[in-house]
């Protein structure tokens, strides 16, 4: 499974994740998040990173113009859309993007099934708050285009291999505190996911 370490706020945490084998890093452009980073600060980290790592900007309740401009300014390579955006928003995006499904029910995870998408447990707040989704929902389903998020950590990620998810996304499960990663947890998470 490919791995994304989300909520990166420092160059040291970014490099620890990359050196541990992360495929992608997440930068939270949502000001209400304790892991918020400005596009300018994200750029200072990203421009020092080695090649071949996906840099993902996370967005909540903004228009296409902001998404396009923040992705360009920060040097991110992909936008992660964490809200129910209108078709017009997607039509106006000229940056690569991925939709997030905040699943309340098993039916929700079937949305956008022809696209790569991130599936997270539904919470009132944006960001899964470490809440796990019901893994039984994915039994006998093609999960090859799903990136699973929500309540994952080094202990439980290995149990997901049988589902053959495209990838997994973690934030709070590998932290010492909000926005500060624990390098051992990051390393163990990636090792167990792969």
C-alpha positions in Angstrom: 0.0 0.0 0.0 1.2 3.5 -0.8 1.5 5.8 2.3 0.7 9.4 2.9 1.8 11.2 6.0 -0.5 14.2 6.5 -0.3 17.3 8.6 3.3 18.1 7.8 4.5 21.4 9.4 8.3 21.1 9.4 11.1 20.2 7.0 12.4 17.7 9.6 9.1 15.8 9.8 8.9 15.9 6.0 12.4 14.3 5.6 11.7 11.8 8.4 8.6 10.6 6.5 10.4 10.5 3.1 13.4 8.7 4.6 11.0 6.1 6.1 9.5 5.5 2.6 6.5 7.8 2.5 5.0 8.1 -1.0 3.2 11.4 -0.3 3.1 14.3 2.2 0.0 16.3 3.2 -0.1 20.0 3.9 -3.2 21.3 5.6 -4.5 24.6 4.1 -7.5 24.7 6.4 -7.1 27.6 9.0 -9.2 26.0 11.7 -7.0 22.9 11.8 -4.3 22.6 14.5 -2.1 21.3 11.7 -2.6 24.4 9.5 0.3 25.6 7.4 0.3 28.6 5.1 1.1 28.1 1.4 4.2 30.2 1.8 5.5 28.1 4.7 4.6 24.9 2.8 6.7 26.2 -0.1 9.7 26.7 2.1 9.6 23.0 3.0 8.6 21.7 -0.4 11.3 23.5 -2.4 14.0 21.7 -0.3 12.5 18.2 -0.7 13.9 15.5 -3.0 12.0 14.5 -6.2 9.5 11.7 -6.7 7.4 12.5 -3.6 3.7 13.6 -4.0 3.0 16.9 -2.2 -0.7 17.2 -1.4 -2.5 20.3 -0.3 -5.7 19.7 1.8 -8.7 22.1 1.3 -12.0 22.7 3.1 -14.8 25.0 1.9 -12.9 27.2 -0.5 -13.5 28.1 -4.1 -11.5 26.8 -7.1 -9.5 30.1 -7.4 -8.1 29.6 -3.9 -7.3 25.9 -4.6 -5.6 26.7 -7.9 -3.5 29.6 -6.4 -2.5 27.8 -3.2 -1.4 24.7 -5.1 0.7 26.9 -7.4 2.1 29.1 -4.6 3.0 26.2 -2.3 4.5 24.0 -5.1 2.1 21.2 -4.1 1.4 18.6 -6.8 -2.1 17.5 -5.9 -5.2 19.1 -4.2 -7.2 17.0 -1.8 -10.8 18.3 -1.7 -12.3 17.6 1.8 -15.8 19.0 1.2 -18.8 18.5 -1.0 -17.7 20.7 -3.8 -20.0 21.6 -6.6 -19.4 20.3 -10.2 -18.5 23.9 -11.1 -15.6 23.9 -8.6 -14.1 20.8 -10.2 -14.6 22.2 -13.7 -12.7 25.3 -12.7 -9.7 23.5 -11.2 -6.6 23.4 -13.4 -4.5 21.5 -10.9 -4.6 17.7 -10.3 -7.0 16.8 -7.5 -8.6 14.0 -5.5 -12.0 13.9 -3.9 -12.5 12.9 -0.3 -15.6 10.9 0.8 -16.5 11.5 4.4 -18.4 8.2 4.8 -21.5 7.9 7.1 -22.7 4.6 5.5 -21.5 1.8 3.3 -23.3 3.4 0.3 -21.1 6.5 0.7 -17.9 4.6 -0.1 -19.3 3.6 -3.6 -19.4 7.3 -4.7 -16.9 8.2 -7.4 -16.0 4.5 -7.8 -14.5 5.0 -11.2 -11.9 7.5 -9.7 -9.1 7.3 -7.2 -10.5 8.8 -4.0 -9.8 9.1 -0.3 -12.3 7.6 2.1 -12.4 8.9 5.7 -14.8 8.4 8.6 -17.5 11.1 8.8 -17.0 13.7 11.6 -18.8 17.0 12.1 -15.3 18.7 12.0 -13.2 18.3 8.9 -10.4 15.8 9.3 -11.2 12.4 10.8 -10.2 13.3 14.4 -8.6 9.8 14.6 -12.0 8.2 14.1 -12.0 4.8 12.4 -14.3 3.8 9.6 -16.2 0.5 9.7 -13.7 -1.8 7.9 -16.4 -4.4 7.3 -17.9 -2.1 4.7 -15.0 -2.9 2.3 -15.4 -6.7 2.4 -15.7 -8.2 -1.1 -15.2 -4.8 -2.7 -12.6 -3.6 -5.2 -10.5 -1.2 -3.1 -7.8 -0.7 -5.7 -8.7 3.0 -6.2 -9.3 3.8 -2.5 -6.9 5.6 -0.1 -8.1 4.8 3.4 -7.9 7.4 6.2 -9.2 7.7 9.7 -7.9 6.2 13.0 -5.0 4.5 11.4 -1.7 3.8 13.3 1.3 1.5 13.2 -0.6 -1.2 15.1 -3.7 -1.5 12.9 -2.5 -0.7 9.4 -1.0 -4.1 8.7 -4.5 -5.7 9.2 -5.7 -3.8 6.1 -3.5 -5.6 3.6 -6.1 -8.2 2.6 -8.4 -5.4 1.3 -5.8 -4.2 -1.2 -6.3 -0.5 -0.8 -4.4 1.7 -3.2 -3.0 3.5 -0.2 -3.4 4.7 3.4 -3.3 8.2 4.9 -2.3 9.0 8.5 -2.0 12.1 10.6 -2.8 11.9 14.3 -1.8 8.2 14.5 1.9 9.1 14.0 2.1 12.3 16.1 3.6 13.4 19.4 1.3 16.4 19.4 -0.8 18.3 16.8 1.4 18.9 13.8 4.5 17.3 15.3 5.3 13.9 14.0 7.0 11.1 16.0 9.7 9.7 13.7 9.5 6.2 15.2 5.7 6.0 14.7 6.1 7.3 11.2 8.7 4.6 10.4 6.7 1.8 12.0 3.5 2.9 10.2 5.2 2.9 6.8 7.0 -0.4 7.4 3.7 -2.1 8.5 1.7 -0.6 5.6 4.2 -1.8 3.0 
